[in-house]
Amino acid sequence: MEGNGKVNYKADIYGVGCIFYFLLHGHAPFEADTLASIIFSIKNCELKIREDLDDLAQDFLKNTLETKV
């Protein structure tokens, strides 16, 4: 598959973070009514992680779902 070269391994890491978030929380990490709202939440990293999770799990989610735009 050809692309513009802007997508790299970081997209895979982010995807793994999304999967683990879903497994641990039962829903997607970013949910909203519109695509624009979801993109805003992702760019501003408005992530809500359960406080009852182990510190290692919390750090994993924060590190894999962190975006620097």
C-alpha positions in Angstrom: 0.0 0.0 0.0 1.4 3.4 -1.0 1.0 6.5 1.1 2.3 10.0 1.4 5.0 8.9 3.9 3.5 10.8 6.9 2.2 7.7 8.7 4.8 5.7 10.6 5.2 3.3 13.5 3.7 5.8 15.8 0.2 5.2 14.3 0.6 1.5 15.2 1.6 2.4 18.8 -1.4 4.7 19.1 -3.7 1.9 17.7 -2.4 -0.5 20.3 -3.1 2.1 23.0 -6.7 2.5 21.7 -7.2 -1.3 21.8 -5.9 -1.6 25.4 -8.0 1.4 26.4 -11.1 -0.2 25.0 -10.3 -3.5 26.7 -9.8 -1.8 30.1 -12.6 0.7 29.9 -15.3 -0.9 27.7 -15.4 2.1 25.3 -13.2 4.0 22.9 -10.8 6.5 24.4 -12.3 9.5 22.6 -16.1 9.7 22.0 -18.2 12.6 20.8 -21.1 13.4 18.6 -19.1 14.8 15.7 -15.9 14.0 14.0 -14.6 17.5 14.7 -15.2 17.0 18.4 -13.3 13.7 18.4 -10.4 15.3 16.6 -10.4 18.2 19.1 -10.3 15.7 22.0 -7.5 13.8 20.5 -5.4 16.8 19.7 -5.9 18.2 23.2 -5.5 14.7 24.8 -8.7 15.0 26.8 -8.2 11.4 28.0 -10.0 10.0 31.0 -8.2 7.0 32.5 -9.8 5.0 35.4 -7.9 5.8 38.6 -8.4 2.2 39.9 -6.1 0.9 37.2 -2.5 -0.2 38.2 0.0 2.6 37.7 1.8 0.7 35.0 -1.5 0.4 33.0 -2.2 4.1 33.5 1.3 5.0 32.3 1.0 2.7 29.3 -2.2 4.3 28.2 -0.9 7.8 28.7 2.2 7.1 26.7 0.6 5.3 23.9 -2.3 7.7 23.5 -0.3 10.9 23.9 -0.4 13.1 20.8 1.9 15.9 20.1 0.4 17.9 17.3 
